[in-house]
Amino acid sequence: MFKNGVECISKVLVAQDVVQLPEHQSAKSFNGETSSLPDKSDITAHTAEVLQLVERAQVPKGGWVGGESWFGSVATEFYKHFEVHSSWVIKQNQSWFPKKALLKVLKA
């Protein structure tokens, strides 16, 4: 499987990574580092894959990246590692998502 990074306006492929066996993926950069999440859990393979794509794409400081919810856990890591902003579509994941607080705001 390939993970791709595409610049949306020009539709130019800016980075690509071949997803390998788990033991090979775990040897790549960022995997297993301490995350920025409140529980300080380790950065997992899927988060590391996206960080590697942003690194390879050479997104400039202050730049922006976006994606779908499978990669939503990387949002805090982009700024920590690259000073890059991000937005993510969240579908079903409720970990660290302030659903109760947002519902109260909506009801107010």
VOTOR-895667 format. One record per residue (C-alpha): residue number from 1; x, z, y. Coordinates in nm, 4 decimals. Layout:
% residues N
@k:NUM, east:X, up:Z, north:Y .
...
//
This chain:
% residues 108
@k:1, east:0.0000, up:0.0000, north:0.0000 .
@k:2, east:0.1165, up:-0.0666, north:0.3549 .
@k:3, east:0.0565, up:0.1539, north:0.6598 .
@k:4, east:0.0511, up:-0.0577, north:0.9723 .
@k:5, east:0.0759, up:0.0066, north:1.3446 .
@k:6, east:-0.0807, up:-0.2653, north:1.5594 .
@k:7, east:-0.0853, up:-0.3063, north:1.9370 .
@k:8, east:-0.4564, up:-0.3644, north:1.9994 .
@k:9, east:-0.4538, up:-0.5978, north:2.3013 .
@k:10, east:-0.1993, up:-0.8488, north:2.1723 .
@k:11, east:-0.2758, up:-0.7725, north:1.8031 .
@k:12, east:0.0981, up:-0.7715, north:1.7334 .
@k:13, east:0.2159, up:-0.5726, north:1.4310 .
@k:14, east:0.4614, up:-0.3210, north:1.5794 .
@k:15, east:0.5448, up:-0.1109, north:1.2727 .
@k:16, east:0.4882, up:-0.1157, north:0.8991 .
@k:17, east:0.5699, up:0.1256, north:0.6197 .
@k:18, east:0.5465, up:0.0768, north:0.2452 .
@k:19, east:0.3778, up:0.3804, north:0.0902 .
@k:20, east:0.5828, up:0.4788, north:-0.2124 .
@k:21, east:0.5603, up:0.7278, north:-0.4959 .
@k:22, east:0.4959, up:1.0871, north:-0.3732 .
@k:23, east:0.8523, up:1.1970, north:-0.4529 .
@k:24, east:0.9906, up:0.9150, north:-0.2355 .
@k:25, east:0.7396, up:0.9727, north:0.0458 .
@k:26, east:0.8308, up:1.3419, north:0.0568 .
@k:27, east:1.1952, up:1.2521, north:0.1270 .
@k:28, east:1.1018, up:1.0637, north:0.4469 .
@k:29, east:1.1218, up:1.2160, north:0.7946 .
@k:30, east:0.8758, up:1.4831, north:0.9181 .
@k:31, east:0.7418, up:1.5667, north:0.5700 .
@k:32, east:0.7510, up:1.9417, north:0.5077 .
@k:33, east:0.8417, up:2.0388, north:0.8664 .
@k:34, east:0.6419, up:2.3218, north:1.0225 .
@k:35, east:0.3329, up:2.1830, north:1.1956 .
@k:36, east:0.1851, up:2.2736, north:1.5333 .
@k:37, east:-0.1425, up:2.3867, north:1.3745 .
@k:38, east:-0.2461, up:2.7503, north:1.4291 .
@k:39, east:-0.1588, up:2.8422, north:1.0693 .
@k:40, east:0.1905, up:2.6839, north:1.1008 .
@k:41, east:0.1356, up:2.4981, north:0.7728 .
@k:42, east:0.3792, up:2.2293, north:0.6653 .
@k:43, east:0.3376, up:1.8696, north:0.7791 .
@k:44, east:0.1898, up:1.6840, north:0.4826 .
@k:45, east:0.2707, up:1.3332, north:0.3608 .
@k:46, east:-0.0197, up:1.1577, north:0.5349 .
@k:47, east:0.0675, up:1.3160, north:0.8697 .
@k:48, east:0.4364, up:1.2347, north:0.8225 .
@k:49, east:0.3468, up:0.8702, north:0.7505 .
@k:50, east:0.1706, up:0.8324, north:1.0853 .
@k:51, east:0.4500, up:1.0081, north:1.2733 .
@k:52, east:0.6961, up:0.7660, north:1.1134 .
@k:53, east:0.4864, up:0.4698, north:1.2316 .
@k:54, east:0.4789, up:0.5986, north:1.5901 .
@k:55, east:0.8528, up:0.6571, north:1.5763 .
@k:56, east:0.9182, up:0.3041, north:1.4458 .
@k:57, east:0.6779, up:0.1498, north:1.6991 .
@k:58, east:0.8817, up:0.3164, north:1.9774 .
@k:59, east:0.5709, up:0.4226, north:2.1688 .
@k:60, east:0.7054, up:0.5309, north:2.5097 .
@k:61, east:0.6688, up:0.8871, north:2.6436 .
@k:62, east:0.3319, up:0.9234, north:2.8104 .
@k:63, east:0.1936, up:0.6431, north:2.5915 .
@k:64, east:-0.1209, up:0.6594, north:2.3821 .
@k:65, east:-0.2095, up:0.6042, north:2.0161 .
@k:66, east:-0.5402, up:0.6343, north:1.8335 .
@k:67, east:-0.6846, up:0.6172, north:1.4868 .
@k:68, east:-0.9531, up:0.7272, north:1.2470 .
@k:69, east:-1.0150, up:1.0735, north:1.1110 .
@k:70, east:-0.7901, up:1.0647, north:0.8036 .
@k:71, east:-0.5000, up:1.0945, north:1.0479 .
@k:72, east:-0.6677, up:1.3360, north:1.2909 .
@k:73, east:-0.4409, up:1.6240, north:1.1913 .
@k:74, east:-0.1493, up:1.4494, north:1.3602 .
@k:75, east:-0.2893, up:1.4813, north:1.7124 .
@k:76, east:-0.0943, up:1.7979, north:1.7922 .
@k:77, east:0.2247, up:1.6559, north:1.6446 .
@k:78, east:0.2433, up:1.3412, north:1.8602 .
@k:79, east:0.3024, up:1.5305, north:2.1809 .
@k:80, east:0.5386, up:1.7801, north:2.0172 .
@k:81, east:0.7653, up:1.5095, north:1.8720 .
@k:82, east:0.7233, up:1.2125, north:2.1067 .
@k:83, east:0.5323, up:1.3251, north:2.4215 .
@k:84, east:0.2694, up:1.0645, north:2.3268 .
@k:85, east:-0.1034, up:1.1234, north:2.3845 .
@k:86, east:-0.3644, up:1.0422, north:2.1193 .
@k:87, east:-0.7371, up:1.0217, north:2.0441 .
@k:88, east:-0.9001, up:1.0317, north:1.7014 .
@k:89, east:-1.2419, up:0.9574, north:1.5557 .
@k:90, east:-1.3484, up:1.2626, north:1.3561 .
@k:91, east:-1.6053, up:1.1982, north:1.0836 .
@k:92, east:-1.6288, up:1.4894, north:0.8423 .
@k:93, east:-1.3207, up:1.7094, north:0.8761 .
@k:94, east:-1.4090, up:2.0509, north:1.0159 .
@k:95, east:-1.0700, up:2.2207, north:0.9904 .
@k:96, east:-0.9551, up:2.3246, north:1.3371 .
@k:97, east:-1.2457, up:2.1298, north:1.4928 .
@k:98, east:-1.4406, up:2.3451, north:1.7449 .
@k:99, east:-1.7839, up:2.2400, north:1.6146 .
@k:100, east:-1.9592, up:2.5717, north:1.6958 .
@k:101, east:-1.8195, up:2.5851, north:2.0490 .
@k:102, east:-1.9162, up:2.2237, north:2.1203 .
@k:103, east:-2.2678, up:2.2827, north:1.9845 .
@k:104, east:-2.3107, up:2.5774, north:2.2234 .
@k:105, east:-2.1967, up:2.3620, north:2.5153 .
@k:106, east:-2.4412, up:2.0881, north:2.4161 .
@k:107, east:-2.7302, up:2.3366, north:2.3922 .
@k:108, east:-2.6448, up:2.4857, north:2.7317 .
//
